[in-house]
Amino acid sequence: MAKRAATRKKETSAEPAAPETYVVFARRFRPQSFADVVGQETTTAAMRHALRTGRLAQAYLLCGPRGVGKTSLARIFAKALNCLNGKGVNGAAEEPCNECDACRSIQDGSSLDVIEMDAATHRGIAEIRELRDNVGLAPSQLRTKVYIVDEVHMLTNEAWNAFLKTLEEPPAHVKFVFATTDPDKIPETIVSRCQRFDLRRISPGDIVRRLKQICEGEKVPFEPAALDRIASLAKGGLRDAESMLDQAVNLGEGQVTDAVVRDIAGAAPDELIFEVLTACAEGRAADALARSGGALEAGADPDDLLGAFCERLRGTLLAKTCGADSLLLEGHAHLKDAYARLGAQLSEDQLLMLLQLFSSARRQLRDAAQARLPLEMALVRASRARELVDLGRLVSALERGGSAGPPAGAREGPRPNSSGRLAVSDPRPAAQPHAPAAHSSPQPDTAPARPHAAAAARTEHESRPERWAEVLAAVQPLPGGPMMATALAHAAHVKLDMAAGMLELGFTQAQGFYRESMERPERSAALKDALRKVYGVELNLRIDRSESAPLHLPVPPPVRPTALRQAPPEMPRPVPPAVPEPEPEYVDEGALPLPEAPHGGDDEVAAAMASGDDEGDEIGPPPTTAAEPVALERTDLPPAGKDRQALDQDAANHPLVKALLKKVGGEVVRVDRR
């Protein structure tokens, strides 16, 4: 027996020892005190002050995204409440010592008085009733019993109702700590019974510092660019960053490099991102598409590429606006030179345009039939960034009568009034300009200036009435005053006739918006009040359109008695359609009775009615000589001729004709029927 026991002992000692269980970074480097918590200074300061002074609430609600330290803070709070070395009120410690039996038991999860629950799996009323029954029991080992409920928003309404009274008046030896990522789902009656703390996302700089501490403590070589990329990908969650660092150490065989982190995240290298953006800045769309296509073939995701473009453009914009050493660029130290090179090629407006393009492309990816199409469209548009012209500079140049065309190499887009459209000349005689002064140099005979350029020149050089600046200042504080002052300041001409009691304003076609603004009754009345205050007399207002350049149609020759023809023989009336049309229609069928049209003023004009067959009304050819208007009313015509005269009068009073006459400032002199 002794020999057999000795042999068994030797076999037992010869067996290899069990390997130590590996603990991931997120658990091994979990905060064990308030000082270790990263990025939550406001919450930790409030909790430490409450422990020091004894002003403790019965329940705490910790809200925030994942991985920011909600459960870790709850455990640290439980250790500080029950620390045996505490010197605060009721023995609580401002910082747990992590050496006493109470702190160690809570830290390794063996304490019976610190109960952690997952509300996602224990969300029913039965579990809450059991918790409510156990609350009244005194703690077995520690001073205070602490219930930590994670994802508390998952509890049902029935469970909350059963828990309501217990939460409001728990026993003195019980504290509740709730943690949630969605506080909006918690009933207001519960939130009002808790002290709420909102934990914020951790900044990239704090994440990088924490990762450096871990790498230095584990003696793991690392590249600063790799830690910056991990912090950017973590999106404010320290636990996610620690998990990615752990994965990078395993994949990089003991070291953390930027290439390894890019492989984990499937991201394109920064060199490629800046090469694509540089190609866009230089207008090389083909190179930008080729480089991005190569990244996509290598496994990059279009949404990740667009996100990388936005991130690097944002960094360039911040470096250009706030400086390369701004705190907003913390963690981007290795990209300073790249930001400077790209910022030298793009202005702030161009950077903003590219950011809008790529952000819009990311939204279009959700509904795109081809995932690459929004990316490629955005790159082609971004390649035209250097063609961007500042709108304010362009408007100022046009108002001065100068030129602010696109930069060299820019492609010319379509113009709204390009050649090829029907050009109609103005039959009215144009006003002759004043003769140039004797000392002025003659101008060369060049192409005629554009209307808005000529008007801008007139606006700058034409003299204004006396005390005109006081008029502008008087209308400025009125309702709509800034718009009125702008319109008055940009008027093509301003003429004040005190003897006639008249103020005349003229606007060009390009200033149609200003003209329509001043034609509004309330603004005309406001301008008259301002004129009365400045000049002390009542002045009338006249909006002159002679400075405009409207679309002129040929004026027909005057009507003569011989131009009126006899009506054709009467024809049968057509059968009306079964379903009435929304608007009445005139059908010219000779002397048939026609629907009556109102002959009132502008406010009583009926709905627009279209003309019928080839027998309809037409405006005749342009006149060769001017003639006085002839009235259409005649008394010596037979009945049929009077019907034709009424039809001509209706055509002259047609709303479309009247609108055209109002636009060009003309009048009907004859209606020629063929």
Steps between C-alpha positions, in 0.01 A plus 500: 500500500784737587670432164176555313438829681853619425462409135173691482663799665779502244251483212307791647806718539610419147181644348543853352340788687176645355568812288393832645174630350553803274296808588434751223609862529146629552463293819859502622530879483152577627497809729523406870467851646345833412842629397530225236174591327577676169306799373223516765638762738162660576335175607794376705531835680131496596518143631815564702347806659185307592710223661709750694203696636251215534244667265411175326187439295306174516541442123734615223435488125810487277423575133733490204616306192674168523853472629522828694515354853145471637535156663858573610381815681223299671752245633740770618212671679406173672861447613525856634176454700626181667877562520631403843766772493258784430502809718192677370146515636378152607842358413479571124821572310553772246720254307490123551826354630469177293689316778244421767283189494190697401669662195654171389175306530315759293783512247506125437119470511476276805314740727143402584394856576579653158247355257536562126199442277458510126159649432507368145456141632328577833241746382174354626285571801597169666869597521413844639274347765784273608735799515243694703471216752879479543545873547374483858768248603802645676843468329693189599859626470513870409351818643285580197323279252537633143284394203658571159246462217646521149293590189219602732291642215414141401269452801130474422246755617350246739844441653551874547162537664583219744836663573375855544427508873813310593715740297341803661546387861762224521656387828795703627746219428410473127622705202402460135723582202334480155689506171341555159584596144147623424362714785203617291334161547501528878175633653516854632376382840817290532738766372361753747591269791865466392803723476583497131852526358558518123836352407647651184700338227872490568712733289756352256781663694400327826465168319848534346655576839332197655614273217857627540489410869385149415768448232773631726381284789490190278827597323331489159662705217254729327475768231333831600299497176359158594377626839350812337312281252372273778377803695322631190335165428388452862261800473529595865486148651811407700400134524476477120845659471654256749341205319639620166844551656491143633411375152777707338760356739399146405491572126823700504687225690574709805507850349242753392544659156277722291489244220367237740231733633396587143470131419281447806271792415512452122606865461708650220843644587530873561739533207231376262236729654716807452599392148133483401424837661803657335389367161157656558661832598707500180206404278628152412176306515643194322779461755258541791268233358790265431644528852164458670416208270820326602410543867154354437649202319730445798196463726427855620138593557357801311345640816832469685679678215250787504530520878879516471473778241272699732731443798812617316319798345376595844855485634623714211225757559574518874875527439439779249255684725626437854863408443681167490552499880132542585352277770235401247773305317618306803627162386573621145860607555633257238273661235606865541713508185229330292241748626727791411562375144131440431400830661736687269310367197142554622331807641257485792201526266633215287555286810144567610371405156692170506373422848143554384557282193642204688248529785215500249654199324499306829127563534441390141677169563202369695271496196757454224459202266880499451702570811788654304289744298449774767871488581605535137248779435629690802862462384420635153320799649777554753751517215335828398573662833756738353230640271308633799459879481412705806139616452545820697799602287307419183198711603721790603682491168175492305359793696816698424465412134820295503566136424545212741514201275607151601869429554726389222429150377143496633240349273215729402156370587169580334377854519135590548501758218742339260490554126242294321202634690256724316621858524232764451603856451339796669292699249488801725762768443782472750600799709811670371783516754651831595792614299836437667681788662773672309775386732394135499680265266295332226413139555576242232211355302469161667221251552206643693521456873262268674189672643587429862857629455374822340242543774765444765716767342208742494421422862851581614546820304151653507450766760242443768254759631601720785456343846457155340717343769250626760220326310691171507565541872131577562372182332762274661320444837157447340352151445670375186727803520833325422349363180358841407832672569682248282251547216523878521879492512517281189238683293615573145392862531334721762336828398341739748275780368400716796294734283283217370512315833625181334777248573586280204688169541637296210613136505659280236381154400771349717352695792152357457504368855568849635230652278236248609598557861447876474170455314342334802244740651625480856857583397392783272304648790797459734728675249254790469498539880879508504507760221250716691718485813817593311370763255197622695260477205273231359661335198353255251693194390544374145680180401652559157563196284672681217833375634393137471572273205185286466407260223355726229258364246430667164232767532218440249394779257208723599151378425319665213133485403582299188688241708179372656356208310152362478422199717496161325172309472369351819603140570337244728611499864721204594378254760657581839716229659350267759745602773539878537851635468644689798523819295266631224634505148428737217443333164501743210221387269395817337198691628386232746411624848804484726525468878485834664824624654514763773588848385600633843835609635807291566352354815193374314670336204378144446721194476734477200334348193694356207423581139368240253574413134695684237216750501618625841630841589853581394714802543590647165842587359700786645398844377713699267382832636358600834129582514258626756285234674153465349202405715340168412146622572299576182132579455463472122556124474238233426412255781748240378775761492415605855543140610845498344575829672398350836726204433792735424428692818502172700834409349643838600370451854634143525699457828806366319499795258458745786782336694728527196405865449572570865839332465610698193314820581307502169140501382283330234455710189346239268387139498553356154289194414597284202 
